[in-house]
Amino acid sequence: MLHAARTATAASAPMAAVPVGIDAEVLVSAGPLRLPGHLRAPAEAVGAVVFAHGSGSSRHSPRNRYVADALAAAGLGSLLFDLLTDVEAEDRHSVFDIELLAGRLGRAVEWLRSRDELSGRAIGLFGASTGAAAALWAAAEPDADIAAVVSRGGRPDLAGDRLADVRTPTLLIVGGLDRDVIGLNEMALGRLACEKRLAIVPGAGHLFAEPSTLAQAAGLAAAWFTDHLRPKV
């Protein structure tokens, strides 16, 4: 088991061009709903990551799209989709309904596994803000079969008692200036009984808007997913 790391490595997200297998707008089946999303996967992708955005964000989040670019450069696919409908997104209760968000995320994973382009590939979850709690809640489901979870500036503490059920390798990334969220992530880390790490990016605020900080976070995420989604030999 890895312990909390008080500093982040000076990783930066590789952005080299890679052959594209699919890069398209899609409708994700989530029960009776069809939620808009964007599916991207390099040819011969070794795995894919489903993104769970936070409150006030969507599949168009420039920060999540930046991370998706880093994953593509590392040979990983990505699915960014809207967890809520437009009407639900205006309802504060729905925005913080972690069980609802986790259920939608789980159904999106099922939909992704049904795609021929990614059949048999390992799946990871990337969550930001409240999406981090949804990712961990979904990963805690007994039949979830999630290979890795990464949280960026997230609120994993909102997953509550579900944290103790997570067995998926989990990386929590927090900005060094985001002191309140650091404390919440440290609390969540202590409740996780899985391979885990807390990486703190120096000089980064909650949105990782400071120069080079988002690149560091993306690099850390890509390395974690690459390590845990690639087939073991």
C-alpha positions, 0 to 999 in steps of 0.5 A: 500500500502506498502512503500519502505523498506530501508533494507531487512530482514535477510531471507534465502531461505528454501531448504527442500525437497518436493514431485515433481510433474513434473521436466522436460525439455520442449518446450514453445509455444510462437507464431510460436516459440518453446523456450526451458525451464525447468518446475518444480512443486511440487505435489499440487503446490499452484501456479507457477512463470515464470522467465524472465532472463536478458541480457546475461543470459538464463534458465541455470542461476545459480542465477535464478535456486537457486531462483527456488529451494527456490520457490519449497521448498515453494510449488511453481512451476517455469518455466525457459525458453529462451526468445530469440533464439540463433540468437536473443540473439546475437543481442543487439537490441533484448536483449533490446526490452522490448516489444518483451520480454514481448510478449514472456513472456505473451505467455509463461504464456498462455502456462503454464496455459494450462498445466494440472499440473498447471491448475487453479493455480495463476501465478507470474513473476520473472524478473532479469535485463532487464527481470524485465521490461519485467515482469512488461510490461507483468503484465500491459496487461489488461488480464494478470491476474498475481498475483505477480511480483518480480524483483531482481537486475532489471531495472524496469525503462525500462518498461517506461510508462507501469509502471503506468498501473501495478496493480499487487503487486510488490516487487523490490529487489536491492543490497545495493552496487548497488547504480545506480540501487537503484536509478533507482528502486526508480524512478520506484517505484514512478511510480507504482500505486499498492501494492509495496515494495523496499527491499534493501539487505545490502552488496549485489552487482548487481549479489548478489554474496556476501555470504548469499545475494542471499539466502536473496533475494530468501527468500524475493521472496519466501515470496512475492510469497507465500503471493500473490499466495496462494488462499485467504480463 
